[in-house]
Amino acid sequence: MSECKFCGSGELSFFQAKERMLGLGGIFRYAECLGCGSLQLDAVPEDLSVYYPSNYYSFIPLQPSNLLKRILKSLRMRLFLGLGLDAIAPRYGFWLKKLNPEFTCRIADVGCGNGQLLYELYASGYLDLHGFDPFIDADKQVAPGLTLWKKRIEESGYTFDLIMMHHSFEHMEDPHEVLKCCYRQLKPGGKLLIRCPVADAQVWKAHRELWVQLDAPRHLIIPTVAGLKIKAEQLGFVLDEVEFDSSDFQFWGTELYRRDEILDESKIAKFFTKEERQIMHKKALQNNLEGEGDQACFYLRKPLRS
C-alpha cells in the first residue's frame, strides 16, 4: 500500500494487529494515514471465509413476525414517523426518522446478511426493499416487496431512493469504487446512509490494536470523519450530517481483548459489575457528544443536479 484510500496521502504508518474476536490468531498489517487518520488493511487475505464462520452474527436465521405483530409494527411506524411519538420508536428509529423515506421508496441494504433489518422495514409498511450480499446462499423472495440478492449492488440494474450500509462498509476493500457505485445507482436527490466504525475514537487512540472495532482482518477499512468526507465529496456526494452512535461495547469489548479473551458477551457479568457497565454507558454517550465515539452515521446525498 502506497497511499491512503480516503485522502490519497502517501504518509502512512504501519502497525500489526491480531485476530481476536474468534481467537484464530494470525498477524495482520494495517496502515494508519498520517494525513486524515483513516485505517486500512495492508494486504487482504486470499480467503476471508475462514474469518466468517457459519455462526457469525450476520448469518443467523431471520426471525419473522406473525400477522398480528406486523400490523402492530406498521401502526407503530406510522405513529412514530407521522406524529413524532419518540416513546414508541423502533430501535433503529433515530436514523430512519432523519432519512424519513416514503413507504413507496425503493430502498437497498448493502451487506444485508440475513435481511432482518429489511424484514423489520417490510413489517413496518415499506413496499420496495432489496438486500445485496454475495455471501448469502441464494437469491430469496422473503416477502412481497422484499428480495435478498446473492450479488453486489453494482450488479443490479435498479436505481434507488435510499441506499444503506449498516456496518458493512468497513468490510469492503475499495471505498472509492463502493461510493462511486452508490452514487451511480442513486436517483438524483437520493440518500446514502453509512454506519461504520471511525478512527476518531478515543478508545482507538488509547488502546490501538486492542480496540475491539479494529476487528482484524474482517475490517478492511476504517475511515475518520475527515477521510470519508474527502472521498465522498470527491465523488460528488454532499455530506449533510455526521452523528456518533457508539455504545459501551467499545469499552467492554476492548477490555476483553486486553485480558486476552475472545469476544464473548456471556463473560460480561464475570468481568464487569453493573456499576462499571453504567459508567461505560455514560462515557460512550459523552464521547459521542464530543465527536470521539468509535462509530458514526454518515448522512450523504446525491444532488438533484450533478
C-alpha positions as a LaTeX table, in Angstrom:
\begin{tabular}{lrrr}
\hline
Residue & $x$ (\AA) & $y$ (\AA) & $z$ (\AA) \\
\hline
Met1 & 0.00 & 0.00 & 0.00 \\
Ser2 & 1.45 & 3.33 & $-1.04$ \\
Glu3 & $-1.31$ & 5.81 & $-0.27$ \\
Cys4 & $-4.42$ & 6.33 & 1.84 \\
Lys5 & $-7.61$ & 5.04 & 0.22 \\
Phe6 & $-9.55$ & 8.02 & 1.54 \\
Cys7 & $-7.46$ & 11.17 & 1.22 \\
Gly8 & $-4.66$ & 9.93 & $-1.05$ \\
Ser9 & $-1.84$ & 10.87 & 1.31 \\
Gly10 & 1.36 & 8.90 & 0.91 \\
Glu11 & 2.32 & 9.40 & 4.55 \\
Leu12 & 1.44 & 6.10 & 6.20 \\
Ser13 & 2.43 & 4.50 & 9.48 \\
Phe14 & 2.18 & 0.71 & 9.75 \\
Phe15 & 1.27 & $-1.43$ & 12.76 \\
Gln16 & 0.32 & $-5.03$ & 13.40 \\
Ala17 & $-2.90$ & $-6.46$ & 14.80 \\
Lys18 & $-4.07$ & $-9.97$ & 15.71 \\
Glu19 & $-7.40$ & $-11.68$ & 15.02 \\
Arg20 & $-9.05$ & $-11.63$ & 18.45 \\
Met21 & $-12.80$ & $-11.95$ & 18.00 \\
Leu22 & $-12.76$ & $-15.72$ & 17.39 \\
Gly23 & $-9.35$ & $-16.49$ & 18.86 \\
Leu24 & $-7.97$ & $-17.65$ & 15.49 \\
Gly25 & $-4.75$ & $-15.70$ & 15.83 \\
Gly26 & $-2.75$ & $-14.57$ & 12.83 \\
Ile27 & $-0.96$ & $-11.24$ & 12.48 \\
Phe28 & $-2.16$ & $-8.60$ & 10.02 \\
Arg29 & $-0.52$ & $-5.35$ & 8.98 \\
Tyr30 & $-2.58$ & $-2.16$ & 8.94 \\
Ala31 & $-1.73$ & 1.31 & 7.68 \\
Glu32 & $-2.68$ & 4.48 & 9.55 \\
Cys33 & $-2.83$ & 7.59 & 7.39 \\
Leu34 & $-0.86$ & 10.44 & 8.95 \\
Gly35 & $-2.96$ & 12.86 & 6.91 \\
Cys36 & $-6.61$ & 12.07 & 7.64 \\
Gly37 & $-6.11$ & 9.35 & 10.26 \\
Ser38 & $-8.03$ & 6.61 & 8.42 \\
Leu39 & $-7.02$ & 2.95 & 8.77 \\
Gln40 & $-6.76$ & 0.21 & 6.15 \\
Leu41 & $-5.60$ & $-3.39$ & 5.99 \\
Asp42 & $-2.36$ & $-3.53$ & 4.01 \\
Ala43 & $-2.88$ & $-6.92$ & 2.33 \\
Val44 & $-6.28$ & $-8.65$ & 2.23 \\
Pro45 & $-6.07$ & $-12.46$ & 2.82 \\
Glu46 & $-6.85$ & $-14.54$ & $-0.27$ \\
Asp47 & $-9.59$ & $-16.41$ & 1.59 \\
Leu48 & $-11.54$ & $-14.41$ & 4.14 \\
Ser49 & $-14.24$ & $-17.08$ & 4.56 \\
Val50 & $-12.41$ & $-18.69$ & 7.46 \\
Tyr51 & $-12.97$ & $-15.46$ & 9.42 \\
Tyr52 & $-16.73$ & $-15.58$ & 8.78 \\
Pro53 & $-17.88$ & $-18.92$ & 10.25 \\
Ser54 & $-21.49$ & $-20.13$ & 9.97 \\
Asn55 & $-22.31$ & $-18.75$ & 13.44 \\
Tyr56 & $-21.10$ & $-15.24$ & 12.53 \\
Tyr57 & $-23.76$ & $-12.81$ & 13.75 \\
Ser58 & $-24.96$ & $-11.68$ & 10.31 \\
Phe59 & $-25.65$ & $-15.29$ & 9.23 \\
Ile60 & $-28.09$ & $-16.26$ & 11.98 \\
Pro61 & $-31.58$ & $-17.17$ & 10.68 \\
Leu62 & $-34.06$ & $-14.37$ & 10.04 \\
Gln63 & $-36.77$ & $-14.08$ & 12.68 \\
Pro64 & $-40.17$ & $-13.43$ & 11.02 \\
Ser65 & $-43.20$ & $-11.85$ & 12.70 \\
Asn66 & $-46.74$ & $-13.19$ & 12.64 \\
Leu67 & $-49.59$ & $-11.18$ & 11.11 \\
Leu68 & $-50.61$ & $-9.50$ & 14.38 \\
Lys69 & $-47.04$ & $-8.37$ & 15.11 \\
Arg70 & $-46.69$ & $-7.00$ & 11.58 \\
Ile71 & $-49.90$ & $-4.99$ & 11.98 \\
Leu72 & $-48.65$ & $-3.59$ & 15.28 \\
Lys73 & $-45.22$ & $-2.77$ & 13.83 \\
Ser74 & $-46.82$ & $-0.97$ & 10.90 \\
Leu75 & $-49.05$ & 1.04 & 13.21 \\
Arg76 & $-46.10$ & 1.89 & 15.45 \\
Met77 & $-44.04$ & 3.10 & 12.49 \\
Arg78 & $-46.79$ & 5.35 & 11.17 \\
Leu79 & $-47.39$ & 6.87 & 14.60 \\
Phe80 & $-43.66$ & 7.31 & 15.15 \\
Leu81 & $-42.96$ & 8.97 & 11.80 \\
Gly82 & $-46.29$ & 10.72 & 11.32 \\
Leu83 & $-46.84$ & 12.09 & 14.82 \\
Gly84 & $-43.28$ & 12.10 & 16.12 \\
Leu85 & $-44.01$ & 9.77 & 19.04 \\
Asp86 & $-40.42$ & 9.01 & 20.02 \\
Ala87 & $-41.56$ & 6.95 & 23.00 \\
Ile88 & $-42.61$ & 4.16 & 20.64 \\
Ala89 & $-39.65$ & 4.43 & 18.25 \\
Pro90 & $-38.16$ & 1.18 & 16.97 \\
Arg91 & $-34.54$ & 0.66 & 17.98 \\
Tyr92 & $-33.41$ & 1.84 & 14.53 \\
Gly93 & $-35.74$ & 4.86 & 14.64 \\
Phe94 & $-33.15$ & 7.57 & 15.24 \\
Trp95 & $-31.60$ & 7.29 & 11.77 \\
Leu96 & $-34.82$ & 6.34 & 9.98 \\
Lys97 & $-36.51$ & 9.49 & 11.26 \\
Lys98 & $-33.68$ & 11.63 & 9.86 \\
Leu99 & $-33.91$ & 9.94 & 6.45 \\
Asn100 & $-37.72$ & 9.89 & 6.51 \\
Pro101 & $-38.21$ & 7.80 & 3.33 \\
Glu102 & $-41.67$ & 7.43 & 1.85 \\
Phe103 & $-43.19$ & 3.97 & 2.28 \\
Thr104 & $-43.04$ & 3.59 & $-1.52$ \\
Cys105 & $-39.33$ & 4.46 & $-1.82$ \\
Arg106 & $-37.01$ & 1.85 & $-3.30$ \\
Ile107 & $-34.53$ & 1.01 & $-0.54$ \\
Ala108 & $-31.33$ & $-1.06$ & $-0.72$ \\
Asp109 & $-29.35$ & $-2.56$ & 2.16 \\
Val110 & $-25.80$ & $-3.38$ & 1.05 \\
Gly111 & $-24.24$ & $-6.22$ & 3.02 \\
Cys112 & $-27.67$ & $-7.20$ & 4.30 \\
Gly113 & $-26.70$ & $-10.55$ & 5.85 \\
Asn114 & $-29.86$ & $-12.44$ & 6.77 \\
Gly115 & $-32.04$ & $-9.45$ & 5.86 \\
Gln116 & $-33.50$ & $-8.93$ & 9.33 \\
Leu117 & $-33.40$ & $-5.14$ & 9.16 \\
Leu118 & $-35.14$ & $-5.10$ & 5.78 \\
Tyr119 & $-37.71$ & $-7.52$ & 7.13 \\
Glu120 & $-38.47$ & $-5.15$ & 10.00 \\
Leu121 & $-38.96$ & $-2.35$ & 7.45 \\
Tyr122 & $-41.26$ & $-4.65$ & 5.44 \\
Ala123 & $-43.25$ & $-5.45$ & 8.58 \\
Ser124 & $-43.46$ & $-1.72$ & 9.26 \\
Gly125 & $-45.04$ & $-0.98$ & 5.88 \\
Tyr126 & $-42.21$ & $-0.36$ & 3.39 \\
Leu127 & $-43.02$ & $-1.75$ & $-0.05$ \\
Asp128 & $-39.87$ & $-1.93$ & $-2.22$ \\
Leu129 & $-36.90$ & $-3.42$ & $-0.38$ \\
His130 & $-33.74$ & $-5.01$ & $-1.76$ \\
Gly131 & $-30.85$ & $-6.62$ & 0.11 \\
Phe132 & $-27.47$ & $-7.30$ & $-1.51$ \\
Asp133 & $-24.94$ & $-9.74$ & $-0.13$ \\
Pro134 & $-22.72$ & $-12.03$ & $-2.24$ \\
Phe135 & $-22.17$ & $-14.30$ & 0.77 \\
Ile136 & $-25.78$ & $-15.47$ & 1.27 \\
Asp137 & $-26.75$ & $-18.90$ & $-0.09$ \\
Ala138 & $-29.03$ & $-17.79$ & $-2.95$ \\
Asp139 & $-31.48$ & $-15.13$ & $-4.14$ \\
Lys140 & $-34.57$ & $-15.19$ & $-1.96$ \\
Gln141 & $-38.01$ & $-13.59$ & $-2.10$ \\
Val142 & $-38.51$ & $-13.15$ & 1.64 \\
Ala143 & $-41.87$ & $-11.39$ & 1.45 \\
Pro144 & $-43.90$ & $-9.34$ & $-1.06$ \\
Gly145 & $-41.70$ & $-6.39$ & $-1.98$ \\
Leu146 & $-38.64$ & $-7.76$ & $-0.16$ \\
Thr147 & $-35.91$ & $-9.59$ & $-2.11$ \\
Leu148 & $-32.44$ & $-10.63$ & $-0.99$ \\
Trp149 & $-29.96$ & $-10.85$ & $-3.86$ \\
Lys150 & $-26.84$ & $-13.00$ & $-3.86$ \\
Lys151 & $-24.77$ & $-10.37$ & $-5.64$ \\
Arg152 & $-23.25$ & $-6.96$ & $-5.24$ \\
Ile153 & $-25.34$ & $-3.85$ & $-5.71$ \\
Glu154 & $-23.28$ & $-2.85$ & $-8.75$ \\
Glu155 & $-24.60$ & $-5.98$ & $-10.49$ \\
Ser156 & $-28.16$ & $-4.72$ & $-10.09$ \\
Gly157 & $-29.96$ & $-2.78$ & $-12.80$ \\
Tyr158 & $-32.05$ & $-0.87$ & $-10.28$ \\
Thr159 & $-31.70$ & 2.70 & $-9.08$ \\
Phe160 & $-32.66$ & 3.59 & $-5.53$ \\
Asp161 & $-34.10$ & 6.38 & $-3.42$ \\
Leu162 & $-32.08$ & 5.23 & $-0.40$ \\
Ile163 & $-29.01$ & 3.02 & $-0.07$ \\
Met164 & $-27.96$ & 1.87 & 3.40 \\
Met165 & $-24.79$ & 0.26 & 4.70 \\
His166 & $-25.08$ & $-0.81$ & 8.32 \\
His167 & $-21.62$ & $-1.92$ & 9.41 \\
Ser168 & $-20.80$ & $-3.40$ & 6.03 \\
Phe169 & $-18.75$ & $-0.53$ & 4.54 \\
Glu170 & $-15.75$ & $-1.42$ & 6.72 \\
His171 & $-15.76$ & $-4.96$ & 5.26 \\
Met172 & $-15.19$ & $-3.62$ & 1.72 \\
Glu173 & $-11.74$ & $-3.15$ & 0.29 \\
Asp174 & $-12.14$ & $-0.15$ & $-2.03$ \\
Pro175 & $-14.08$ & 2.85 & $-0.68$ \\
His176 & $-13.66$ & 4.74 & $-3.97$ \\
Glu177 & $-15.43$ & 2.05 & $-6.00$ \\
Val178 & $-18.08$ & 1.47 & $-3.34$ \\
Leu179 & $-19.04$ & 5.14 & $-3.14$ \\
Lys180 & $-18.79$ & 5.58 & $-6.92$ \\
Cys181 & $-21.24$ & 2.69 & $-7.38$ \\
Cys182 & $-23.65$ & 4.08 & $-4.79$ \\
Tyr183 & $-23.58$ & 7.49 & $-6.47$ \\
Arg184 & $-24.31$ & 5.91 & $-9.84$ \\
Gln185 & $-27.21$ & 3.82 & $-8.54$ \\
Leu186 & $-28.90$ & 6.53 & $-6.52$ \\
Lys187 & $-31.64$ & 8.59 & $-8.12$ \\
Pro188 & $-30.99$ & 12.37 & $-8.20$ \\
Gly189 & $-31.70$ & 13.62 & $-4.69$ \\
Gly190 & $-31.27$ & 10.08 & $-3.35$ \\
Lys191 & $-29.69$ & 9.44 & 0.04 \\
Leu192 & $-26.87$ & 7.20 & 1.25 \\
Leu193 & $-26.57$ & 6.14 & 4.89 \\
Ile194 & $-23.26$ & 4.68 & 6.05 \\
Arg195 & $-22.92$ & 3.44 & 9.62 \\
Cys196 & $-19.43$ & 2.24 & 10.45 \\
Pro197 & $-16.57$ & 2.36 & 12.98 \\
Val198 & $-14.46$ & 5.51 & 12.84 \\
Ala199 & $-10.84$ & 6.09 & 13.76 \\
Asp200 & $-11.72$ & 9.37 & 15.51 \\
Ala201 & $-12.41$ & 7.17 & 18.55 \\
Gln202 & $-10.81$ & 7.96 & 21.87 \\
Val203 & $-10.72$ & 4.21 & 22.59 \\
Trp204 & $-8.65$ & 3.62 & 19.43 \\
Lys205 & $-6.18$ & 6.30 & 20.40 \\
Ala206 & $-5.90$ & 4.86 & 23.91 \\
His207 & $-5.70$ & 1.13 & 23.12 \\
Arg208 & $-4.62$ & 0.93 & 19.47 \\
Glu209 & $-4.53$ & $-2.69$ & 18.20 \\
Leu210 & $-6.64$ & $-3.88$ & 21.16 \\
Trp211 & $-9.60$ & $-1.71$ & 20.04 \\
Val212 & $-12.48$ & $-4.13$ & 19.57 \\
Gln213 & $-13.72$ & $-2.48$ & 16.36 \\
Leu214 & $-10.38$ & $-2.74$ & 14.59 \\
Asp215 & $-11.54$ & $-6.36$ & 14.16 \\
Ala216 & $-8.60$ & $-7.68$ & 12.15 \\
Pro217 & $-8.78$ & $-8.92$ & 9.45 \\
Arg218 & $-12.54$ & $-8.54$ & 8.79 \\
His219 & $-12.45$ & $-4.74$ & 8.85 \\
Leu220 & $-10.55$ & $-3.79$ & 5.73 \\
Ile221 & $-11.06$ & $-0.03$ & 6.00 \\
Ile222 & $-11.96$ & 2.27 & 8.90 \\
Pro223 & $-12.27$ & 5.94 & 7.98 \\
Thr224 & $-12.13$ & 9.02 & 10.09 \\
Val225 & $-14.91$ & 11.56 & 9.59 \\
Ala226 & $-12.45$ & 13.74 & 7.67 \\
Gly227 & $-11.31$ & 10.85 & 5.49 \\
Leu228 & $-14.78$ & 9.71 & 4.46 \\
Lys229 & $-15.86$ & 13.32 & 3.85 \\
Ile230 & $-12.91$ & 13.86 & 1.49 \\
Lys231 & $-13.63$ & 10.72 & $-0.53$ \\
Ala232 & $-17.42$ & 11.17 & $-0.66$ \\
Glu233 & $-17.25$ & 14.81 & $-1.75$ \\
Gln234 & $-14.60$ & 13.92 & $-4.33$ \\
Leu235 & $-17.20$ & 11.64 & $-5.95$ \\
Gly236 & $-19.99$ & 14.23 & $-5.88$ \\
Phe237 & $-21.82$ & 13.50 & $-2.63$ \\
Val238 & $-22.99$ & 16.13 & $-0.18$ \\
Leu239 & $-22.37$ & 15.20 & 3.46 \\
Asp240 & $-25.42$ & 16.54 & 5.30 \\
Glu241 & $-24.68$ & 15.29 & 8.81 \\
Val242 & $-22.47$ & 13.04 & 10.92 \\
Glu243 & $-23.90$ & 11.57 & 14.11 \\
Phe244 & $-21.85$ & 9.47 & 16.52 \\
Asp245 & $-23.77$ & 6.44 & 17.81 \\
Ser246 & $-21.22$ & 4.33 & 19.69 \\
Ser247 & $-22.15$ & 2.27 & 22.74 \\
Asp248 & $-20.44$ & 0.73 & 25.75 \\
Phe249 & $-19.42$ & $-2.19$ & 23.51 \\
Gln250 & $-16.25$ & $-0.27$ & 22.64 \\
Phe251 & $-15.15$ & $-0.44$ & 26.28 \\
Trp252 & $-16.14$ & $-3.91$ & 27.44 \\
Gly253 & $-15.09$ & $-5.49$ & 24.12 \\
Thr254 & $-11.70$ & $-3.78$ & 24.22 \\
Glu255 & $-11.26$ & $-4.76$ & 27.86 \\
Leu256 & $-11.94$ & $-8.42$ & 27.00 \\
Tyr257 & $-9.17$ & $-8.23$ & 24.39 \\
Arg258 & $-6.88$ & $-6.55$ & 26.90 \\
Arg259 & $-7.43$ & $-9.60$ & 29.11 \\
Asp260 & $-6.66$ & $-11.89$ & 26.16 \\
Glu261 & $-10.26$ & $-13.13$ & 25.96 \\
Ile262 & $-12.25$ & $-13.74$ & 22.78 \\
Leu263 & $-15.35$ & $-11.63$ & 22.11 \\
Asp264 & $-17.81$ & $-13.49$ & 24.31 \\
Glu265 & $-20.74$ & $-11.44$ & 25.58 \\
Ser266 & $-21.55$ & $-14.08$ & 28.18 \\
Lys267 & $-18.38$ & $-13.05$ & 30.04 \\
Ile268 & $-19.60$ & $-9.51$ & 30.66 \\
Ala269 & $-21.13$ & $-10.43$ & 34.03 \\
Lys270 & $-17.93$ & $-12.23$ & 35.03 \\
Phe271 & $-15.62$ & $-9.29$ & 34.44 \\
Phe272 & $-17.80$ & $-6.18$ & 34.92 \\
Thr273 & $-20.17$ & $-5.06$ & 37.64 \\
Lys274 & $-23.47$ & $-3.35$ & 36.89 \\
Glu275 & $-21.98$ & $-0.08$ & 38.13 \\
Glu276 & $-18.98$ & $-0.45$ & 35.80 \\
Arg277 & $-21.32$ & $-1.01$ & 32.84 \\
Gln278 & $-23.26$ & 2.13 & 33.77 \\
Ile279 & $-20.00$ & 4.11 & 33.81 \\
Met280 & $-19.12$ & 2.71 & 30.37 \\
His281 & $-22.55$ & 3.67 & 29.04 \\
Lys282 & $-22.23$ & 7.24 & 30.30 \\
Lys283 & $-18.71$ & 7.52 & 28.91 \\
Ala284 & $-19.92$ & 6.32 & 25.50 \\
Leu285 & $-22.64$ & 8.99 & 25.44 \\
Gln286 & $-20.11$ & 11.66 & 26.41 \\
Asn287 & $-17.67$ & 10.53 & 23.72 \\
Asn288 & $-20.46$ & 10.70 & 21.14 \\
Leu289 & $-21.23$ & 14.28 & 22.13 \\
Glu290 & $-17.55$ & 15.20 & 21.88 \\
Gly291 & $-17.04$ & 13.55 & 18.47 \\
Glu292 & $-14.81$ & 10.82 & 19.93 \\
Gly293 & $-17.15$ & 7.82 & 19.75 \\
Asp294 & $-15.98$ & 4.74 & 17.91 \\
Gln295 & $-18.77$ & 4.55 & 15.33 \\
Ala296 & $-20.85$ & 7.09 & 13.42 \\
Cys297 & $-23.73$ & 7.57 & 10.98 \\
Phe298 & $-22.93$ & 9.45 & 7.78 \\
Tyr299 & $-25.93$ & 11.03 & 6.03 \\
Leu300 & $-24.93$ & 11.60 & 2.41 \\
Arg301 & $-26.96$ & 12.91 & $-0.52$ \\
Lys302 & $-26.68$ & 12.87 & $-4.29$ \\
Pro303 & $-27.54$ & 16.37 & $-5.56$ \\
Leu304 & $-30.57$ & 16.79 & $-7.75$ \\
Arg305 & $-28.24$ & 18.08 & $-10.46$ \\
Ser306 & $-24.80$ & 16.51 & $-10.83$ \\
\hline
\end{tabular}
